[in-house]
Amino acid sequence: MITDEIGAFAAALPPHRALIGLDFGEKTIGVAVSDRMRSVATPLETIRRKKFTLDSGRLLELCAEREIAGVVLGLPRNMDGSEGPRCQSTRAFARNLARVSDLPMSFWDERLSTVAAERALLEADTSRRRRAQLIDHVAASYILQGALDRLGNLGSSGA
């Protein structure tokens, strides 16, 4: 199941299992995971993209190790909300991933997540070299945290 609707995604998730968040890029995939209560996102790793079978194999390995319930993919919309080639690429990746995994997937608007991650790393006085190593999975944690916050609000509002 792949959806843009976070409510439908929430309904498909089993309780007390973590989520994984992905910042899908041309050369890398930033990966973050949540706790089982789905309240905090933590940066995990950055996968250097090679080919789909290897990339998806590593993601599915992480999902199995951490008993992941669902996948949140950052959707890189343009600032005006429209979808360009990067969104199409992310959606294609999700469709391919759905062919090898039955985990529910949802998209989360990732506009400015990399900017926020960069700012946080600068505030932490992280070196330029270290920022380059961390930026993708820190951005993935911003994406996942946004989705977790929304899921938490859905649960508390009864929606």
N, C-alpha and C positions, 0 to 999 in steps of 0.2 A: 504494500500500500504506500503510495506517495501522495502527499496532499500539501496544499498551500494553507489549509485551514487548521490552525493550531488546536481548535476544539475537537475536530475529528481525530487528529493525532493523539490527543490526550485520551480520548475514549478507547483507542486501540492499545494503550499501554498497560501492561500488568503492573500491579503495585510493587513498591519497594525494590525496584531495580533501577540501575543507573542508566543515564543517557550518554551518548557520545556526540560531540559537536565537531563539525568539519569546516575548515576554511579552505575551499578548493581553489587552487591556483594553477597557472600554466606549468610551473616547475615543481611545486610542492603542494602537500596537503597538510595543513595544520590540524592537529588533533587535540581535543580537550575532553574530559570526562566529568560527570557529575558524581556526587555521593548518591547513595541509595535512596535518600529522602528527597532527592532532586532539589536541593536548596543552594548548593555551591558548585560552581564550575572550576575545574583545575586544569591548567595547561598540561599536556602530557608529552607530546612529541611532534616532530615535523617529519613527514614521509617525503623523501625525494622521489618525485614521480619518475617511473621508468616505463612500464606498460600496464595496461589495466589489470591483467591477471596477477601481476606482482603487487600492485597497489591495493587491489581489492583483497588479495590474500592476506596482506598485513592488517588491513582494517578488520577483516573478519576474525583474524587471530586475536586482535585486541578486544573485539566484541565478545568472543568466547571466554577469554581470560577474565574479563571484568563483568560477565553476565549482563551485558547491555540489553536494554529493553527496546530502544529506539534510536534513530539517527536524526540529528538536526543539521541540515546543510545551510551554510550561509549563502544567500542569494544576492549576488552583487548588482543590484539595480543601479541605474543611473540616478543622479541627484534629483531628476524630475519624476522619478518613480517608474520610468519606462524600462523595458528589458532590452539589452543589447546582446552582442555575441558572447560575452562572459556568462550571462544568465543562461543562454542556450547551451553552452558547454557544461555548466553545472547541472542543468536539468538532464542532459544526455548522460552524464556520469551517474546521476541518481537512477535513471532508467536501467542502465547497465548493472548497477549495484543491486537493483531489485531483482534482476535475473538470477543472481547468485545468493541472495539473502531474502528471508521472509520478514525481516525486521521492518516495522513501520518507519516511514521517513517523512519528514516535514521540512519545509524551507523557512528560513528566518531572514528577514531583511537585514543585510549586513552593512548597509551604508554607514561609513565612518568607523567601523569596528577596527580597521587597521590604524586609522588615525588615533583612536582612543588607546590602542595597544602601544603605539609608538610614544604617545605622550606619557603613559604610565612607565614605560621603560626609561624614558628620558628623566622623569622625576625620580626614578630609582638610581639615577646616575650610572646607567648601564653603558658600557663602551659601545662604540659604533659596531665593532665586530661581533660582540655578544648580542646586540640588538638584532643584527641580521640573522643570527642563529635562533633567536627566540620569537621573533615577530609573528610568524605564522601560527604557532600553537597558542601564543598569547591572544592573538586575534580570534582564534577558534574559541577560546574561553569567554571572550566578550560576546560572541555570537550565541554560545550555549547559555551563558548567564541571562541574556535577554529572553531567550525562550523559557528558561526555568522560572524567571520572574513572572512571565505571562501565564505559564502553567499554574504557578502558585496562586495567582489572582483568579484563575478559572476555578480552582478547587475551593477557594474561600468564598466565592460568589455563588457557588452552587451551579454554575453554568456548565 
